[in-house]
Amino acid sequence: MRPPQNDDIRYVVPLLDTVRRLGLGGWLAQFEPEPGQGFLWSDAPEIRLIAAALPNIDEHSGASLAWTLRRAQHLAQRAVP
Protein backbone atom coordinates (compact mmCIF):
# COMPACT_ATOMS: atom_id res chain seq x y z
CA MET A 1 0.00 0.00 0.00
CA ARG A 2 1.30 3.46 -0.81
CA PRO A 3 2.18 5.86 2.03
CA PRO A 4 -0.44 8.48 2.97
CA GLN A 5 -0.62 11.50 0.71
CA ASN A 6 -1.86 14.99 1.60
CA ASP A 7 -5.31 14.25 0.13
CA ASP A 8 -5.54 11.11 2.25
CA ILE A 9 -4.85 13.09 5.41
CA ARG A 10 -7.07 16.01 4.45
CA TYR A 11 -10.06 14.06 3.12
CA VAL A 12 -9.86 10.30 3.68
CA VAL A 13 -8.95 10.31 7.38
CA PRO A 14 -11.94 12.51 8.39
CA LEU A 15 -14.23 10.38 6.23
CA LEU A 16 -12.99 7.14 7.79
CA ASP A 17 -13.43 8.66 11.25
CA THR A 18 -17.00 9.62 10.32
CA VAL A 19 -17.75 6.16 8.93
CA ARG A 20 -16.40 4.57 12.12
CA ARG A 21 -18.40 6.93 14.34
CA LEU A 22 -21.58 6.06 12.40
CA GLY A 23 -20.87 2.33 12.53
CA LEU A 24 -20.81 2.05 8.74
CA GLY A 25 -17.37 0.47 8.24
CA GLY A 26 -18.79 -2.89 7.17
CA TRP A 27 -21.25 -1.20 4.83
CA LEU A 28 -18.48 0.86 3.20
CA ALA A 29 -16.22 -2.15 2.72
CA GLN A 30 -18.99 -4.18 1.07
CA PHE A 31 -20.93 -1.50 -0.82
CA GLU A 32 -21.31 -2.06 -4.55
CA PRO A 33 -23.36 0.55 -6.40
CA GLU A 34 -25.61 -0.27 -9.31
CA PRO A 35 -23.69 -0.57 -12.61
CA GLY A 36 -22.87 2.84 -14.04
CA GLN A 37 -23.62 4.69 -10.81
CA GLY A 38 -20.58 4.59 -8.54
CA PHE A 39 -20.63 6.63 -5.36
CA LEU A 40 -21.40 9.83 -7.25
CA TRP A 41 -24.79 8.79 -8.63
CA SER A 42 -25.86 6.30 -5.98
CA ASP A 43 -28.94 7.08 -3.91
CA ALA A 44 -27.82 4.88 -0.98
CA PRO A 45 -29.02 6.57 2.23
CA GLU A 46 -25.71 5.73 3.92
CA ILE A 47 -23.91 8.14 1.60
CA ARG A 48 -26.21 10.96 2.69
CA LEU A 49 -25.64 10.03 6.36
CA ILE A 50 -21.87 10.10 5.89
CA ALA A 51 -21.97 13.41 4.00
CA ALA A 52 -24.22 15.02 6.62
CA ALA A 53 -21.87 13.97 9.44
CA LEU A 54 -18.61 14.79 7.65
CA PRO A 55 -16.94 17.76 9.35
CA ASN A 56 -15.28 19.05 6.18
CA ILE A 57 -18.17 18.46 3.74
CA ASP A 58 -17.98 22.09 2.59
CA GLU A 59 -14.58 21.32 1.04
CA HIS A 60 -16.08 18.66 -1.25
CA SER A 61 -17.68 18.68 -4.64
CA GLY A 62 -19.72 15.65 -5.61
CA ALA A 63 -16.76 14.26 -7.50
CA SER A 64 -14.28 14.75 -4.65
CA LEU A 65 -16.67 13.11 -2.19
CA ALA A 66 -17.08 10.15 -4.55
CA TRP A 67 -13.27 9.85 -4.92
CA THR A 68 -12.85 10.06 -1.15
CA LEU A 69 -15.49 7.38 -0.56
CA ARG A 70 -13.81 5.09 -3.11
CA ARG A 71 -10.37 5.63 -1.54
CA ALA A 72 -11.78 5.03 1.95
CA GLN A 73 -13.54 1.91 0.68
CA HIS A 74 -10.24 0.61 -0.68
CA LEU A 75 -8.67 1.05 2.75
CA ALA A 76 -11.70 -0.39 4.59
CA GLN A 77 -11.57 -3.53 2.45
CA ARG A 78 -7.96 -4.07 3.48
CA ALA A 79 -8.38 -3.28 7.18
CA VAL A 80 -7.43 -5.85 9.75
CA PRO A 81 -10.60 -6.88 11.62
N, C-alpha and C positions, 0 to 999 in steps of 0.2 A: 504494500500500500504506500502511496506517495506521502511525504510529510505534509503537515497542514500548511495551507496557503492563506494569504490574508483574507480572501473571500470565505474560506472555511471558518476562520475565527470570527469574522464580522457577521456572517449570515447563517452558516450551518450550525455552529455551536448554540446560538440562541434558539434556533428551531428545534434542535435535538433536546434541549432543556425543556422547551415548551411541550414537545411530544411526550417526554417522560413525565412531566407534571400532570398532563392530562390522561396518562395511562394508555397512550395510543402507540407505544413502541411496537407491539406485535402487529397491530393494524398496518403501520407504516411499512414494516418489513415484508408483509405479505400482500399489500395492495397491488392489484393489477387493474388499471383502467380499461374501459371498453376500447377495442381497436380504434385507432385514429384519434383518441381523445388525449391521452397522457394526463398529467396533473393539471395542465392549463385549462383544458376543456371539461374536465370531470365535474360532475355535480355531487360528488360524495360529500355528505354532511361533515365528515371528519376534517376535510380540507378547510371548510368554513370555520370549524371550531379552532383549528390550529391557527389560522390567519387571525381570528378575533383575539386570541390569547397571546399572539406573538408581540413582544415588546417593541420590536423595530419594524413593524409592518409598514410604517410610512416610508421606509427606505426601499420598498419593493414595488416593482411593476408586476403585472401578471406573469410575465416571462421569467423574471428573476425569482419569484416565489416558486414557480414550477421547477426551475433549475435547482433551487435550494432543496426543495422536497425530494427531487430525484437523487441529489448528492447525499442527503441525509438517509434516504432509503438504502442507498448503496452501503453506507456505513452500518445502518441498522441490520442489514442482512448478514453482515460479517461480524457482528458483535458476539462476544462470548456470553452465553446465558448466565 
